[in-house]
Amino acid sequence: MNKEKEVEAYLRGELPEEEKIKYEIAEEMGILDKVLESGWKSLSAKETGRIGGLMTGRRKEKDSTL
């Protein structure tokens, strides 16, 4: 999905669960505006790694509650 379509889907609330989590984490980290303006490629390796780590943690939490 290209950046514009993904942002539109996010704003409409039509993203798959995995993508929603990624955007939620970016918002919590205070970098959502940067992502919406410039895309995921604009993030540093540190920011990207942090998002990935938090997504993994949330996946594990979700799986353990099932």
C-alpha positions in Angstrom: 0.0 0.0 0.0 1.4 3.4 -0.9 1.9 6.1 1.7 -1.1 8.2 0.7 -3.5 5.3 0.6 -2.2 4.0 4.0 -2.7 7.4 5.6 -6.2 7.7 4.2 -7.0 4.2 5.5 -5.6 5.1 8.9 -7.7 8.3 9.1 -10.8 6.3 8.1 -10.0 3.6 10.7 -9.8 0.9 8.0 -6.4 -0.5 8.6 -5.7 -4.2 9.6 -5.1 -4.7 13.3 -1.3 -5.0 12.9 -1.1 -1.6 11.1 -3.4 0.0 13.7 -1.0 -1.0 16.5 1.9 0.4 14.6 0.2 3.8 14.3 -1.0 3.7 17.9 2.6 3.2 19.1 3.9 6.0 16.8 1.3 8.3 18.4 2.3 7.2 21.9 6.0 7.9 21.0 5.1 11.4 19.7 6.2 10.7 16.1 2.8 10.1 14.4 2.9 13.6 12.8 6.3 12.8 11.3 5.0 9.5 9.9 1.8 11.0 8.5 3.8 13.8 6.8 6.9 12.0 5.6 6.1 8.3 5.8 7.7 5.4 7.7 10.9 5.8 5.8 11.6 9.1 7.5 12.1 7.4 10.9 15.5 6.7 12.4 16.6 3.1 13.0 16.2 3.7 16.7 12.6 4.8 16.3 11.8 1.9 13.9 13.4 -0.6 16.3 11.4 0.8 19.2 8.2 0.5 17.3 9.0 -3.1 16.4 9.9 -4.0 19.9 6.7 -2.6 21.3 4.6 -4.3 18.6 6.2 -7.6 19.6 5.5 -7.0 23.2 1.8 -6.2 22.5 1.5 -9.3 20.3 2.8 -11.5 23.1 0.4 -9.9 25.6 -2.5 -10.5 23.3 -1.5 -14.1 22.6 -1.1 -14.8 26.3 -4.7 -13.5 27.1 -6.2 -15.9 24.5 
